[in-house]
Amino acid sequence: MTPLVTAAVLAAAVTHAGWNALAHHITDKLVGFTLIAGGGALIGFAMVPFVPFPAAEAWPYLIVSAVIHVAYYVLLMRSFRLGDFGQAYPIARGTAPLVVTLLAALFAHEVPDGWAAAGIAVSCAGLTGVALWGLRGKRPNWAAIVAALATGLTIAAYTVVDGLGVRASGSSLAYIAWLMAVEGVAVPAYALHRWRGELLAVLRPFAAVGLLGAALSVAAYGLVLWAQTRAELAPVAALRESSIIVGAAIGAVFFKERFGAPRIAAAGLLVVGIGLMLHAG
């Protein structure tokens, strides 16, 4: 984890929390994700003429990732519909890093060394703290929690698949362009089927917010994919989920959800974990 890779992943974390907050802000989640996924597809198709064609070895990963991303959108919509942003987002994102560590060791043969493993563990402790703080003082909404946990598993799955795919593609820009183009059509296609002739009228009031979310989404994941070509998957995944702290801050400022001292402590643990991962680099 070099300083440049770290900066890129931290920038991705901020933009990722931003687009998730925009998606949560749009009351009808299908409207929000139609605009974000569809906008991402438009950006992807616009990039295609200017990037190389991904290597043949990358396409199985790309297709599998697109399918997983559709499941991710469905589960994320459900978790946002059922739970608070400050609860659903940390659980979904906090589930992923440890699972990625296991999957990366199994499929990419990447076993973190002592410093990196310590950094991942400390960071995950901080992320778990934020997730648990989102549950305090409330009767557990098990449907929302299960949806958020399932979302986290899809995040871990596509993180590893895309990490392997982007390395095989020969170009991170080519991979992100084609991934956005392929994965982004499913949700708008469903929305078109559901609303038929009313689609544009339904989307128009939220178009600006949704398309901004699409641009942030593409930028966030593009930075992560680039980082995955220059660092191991597990540290990148753990560092990316610092978006949880940003998401908690957004929830406190814009959705009036309490931040609290435990979240500050969790942020401190995350900073320590980042320092350990940088030491490993």
N, C-alpha and C positions, 0 to 999 in steps of 0.2 A: 504494500500500500504506500506508494510514493505520495508526496504532497500534492502533485497535480491530479492524480487519481482520486485522492481524498477530497480535494476541492470540487472535482466534477461530481462525485457521488453526493456530497453535501448540497450542491446546487440542485441536483436531481431530487433530493429529499424535500427541499423547500418547494420546488415547483410541483412535486407530487402531492404534497399536502394541500397546496393551493387548488389544484384541479379537483381533488376529492371534496374540498370544502365547497367549491362551486357546484359540484354535483349534488351535494347534500342540500345546498341552498334552494335548488329547484324542487318545488313541492312534489310534482309528479316525476318520480324517478325514471320512468320509461322515457319521458321527454328529455330529461337531463342526459341520460346515457345514449339516447338516439343522437343527440347533437354532438356529444363528445366522441362517440365511436364513429359516427358518420363524418364528423369534421376531421378526425384522424385519418379516415380512409381517403378523404379528398386531399389531405396533405401528402399522404403516401403516394397516391396516384400522380400528384404534381411533381414529386421528387423522382419518380421512376425514370423519366427520360434523361435525367442528369446523373444517374448513378450506374455503376456496373451491374450486370445481371449476377445474382448470387450463384456461387458454385453449386453444382448438382448435389454435392454431399450435404448442403445446408437445407435443401428443400424438405426432406422428411421431418427435420426438426421444426421448420417453419410452419408446416401444415399442422403438426401435432400442437405446437404452441398456439396457433390460431384457434383450434378447438378448445384448448384449456382456457384461453382468454375469454371466449364466449361464456364458458361456465363461470369464470371469475366475475364477469359483468353481471350475470344473473344473480349470483350469490351476494355480490356487493350491493346491488339494488335492494335485495331482500333485507340485508342486514341494516342498511340505511333506513329502510321503510319501517323496520321493527324497533330499532334502538336509537339512542342518542348518538350524535357524531362522536362525542368525546368518549363514548363507550365502545361503539362498533369499530371505529377506525383503529384504536390501539390494539384491540384484540386481534383484528384481522392482520395487521402488519406485524404485531409482536409474535405471532405464531410461526412466522416464516423462517427466521434466521437459523434456529436450531435444526429444523427439518432440512433446510438447504445444506447445512453442514454435513448432515448424515447422507443426503443424496449425492452431494459433491464427492464425498469420500467413496461412495459406492460406484458411481457412474463416471466421474471425472478423475478418480484416483488422486484427489486433492485432500490430504490430511494435514490440517493446520499444525504448525510447529508450536512450541511452548508459548511464545509471546502472542502469536495470533490467536491460539486457542483461549488464552487468558483474556485477551481483548474481546473476543466473541462472547465468552461467558459473562464478563462484567457488563458488556453492552446489553446482552439479553436480560440480565438481572434488572437493569434500568428500564428496559422496554416492558418487562413483565410488571414492574412496579407501576408504570403508567397505566397499563391495562387493568390491573387490580384496583387502582385508585378510581378508575371509571365506574367500578361496581359498588363503591362504598355507600353505605346508608340506603341502599335500594333493595327492593325485592328483586331477585334475579329474574330477568326476562330470558328464559332458557331458549326460546325460539330465536331471539336475536343473537344470543351468545353462540348457539350452534351454527347459525348462518355465518357469523363472523369467523368462527374457528374453521369452518369449511372454506371460507374465502381465503384464509391464511394458508390452507393446504394447497389451494390452486395457485397462490402466489409462489409458494415454494416450488411447485411442479414446473411452472413456466419459467421461473428464474433459472433452474438447472437446464431445462430444455433449450432455452434461448442462449444461455452461456455456452453450451456446446455448439449450437447452431451458428451463432455469430462468429465463433472461431473458425468454423468450417466454411463460412460464406466468402471469405476473402475481402469483405468490406462491411464495416459496421453500418455505414450509411445505406448501402444496398439492402442489408437485412432489415433495418428499421423501416425503410420505405415499403418493402414488399409485405412485411408483417402488418403494418398499419393498413395497407390496402386490402389484404386478404381478411384480416380479422374484423375490420371495421364495418363490413357490409351486413353482418348477421343481424345486429340489433336494429338498424334502420329498416332492413327487410321485414322483420317482424312488425315493427311499428307501422310500416306501409300497409301490411296485411290487416292490421288491427284497425287503423283509422282510415284507410283507403283515401278517398278524395279530400278528407279533412286534414291530412297530414301537415301541409304547410301552415294552415291556420292554427293548428295546435302548437307547432314548433315556433312560430314567428315571435311571440312575446318573449321567449327566452333565448332567441338565436344568438344575440351578442354574448351573453354569459356562457352559453354552451360552447360556442366556437372558441372563446377564450380558453375554456377548460380543455378543449381539444388540442389547442396549440401547446398549452402547458403539459398535457399528457404526452404528446409526441416528444417534446424537449426533454422531459424527465426520463422517459424510457430510453431515448437515444443516448443520453449521457451514461445511463447504467450499462447499456450494451457496449458502448465504447470502453468503459471501465473494465468490463468482463473480459475484454481482449488483452488487458494489461495487468490484471491481478486475479487471484483466486476467487472463486465464486462465493465462498462462505463469508470472508471479510467484507466483500462488496455488499452482500445481502444484509449483514448486520449493520453496516454503516448507513446503508440506504434507509433503514428503518428508523434513523434519527428523525425522519419525517413525523414520527409519532409525537415527538416533543413539539414540533412546529404545529401539528394538528391539534394538540392539546391547547397550545397558545391561541390558535385560531378559534377553537371552541370557546375559550374563555372570553376572548375579545368580541367576537361577532355573534356567538350563540348563547352568551351569558352563562356558560358552564364553568363551574368553579375549577381553578387551576390547582391551588393548594401546595403546601410545603412538601408532601411526598413526591409530587411531580418535579419540584425543584431538585430534590435529592436524586430522583431518577435521572434527571438531566445531567447531574454531576457524575453519576455512575457512567452514563453514556460518554461523557467527555473523557473520563479515565480509560474506558474501553477503546476509544479512538486513539488515545495516546499509546496504548499498548500495541494496537495494530500497526501504527506508524513505526514503532520501535522494531516490530517484526520486519517491516519493509526495509 
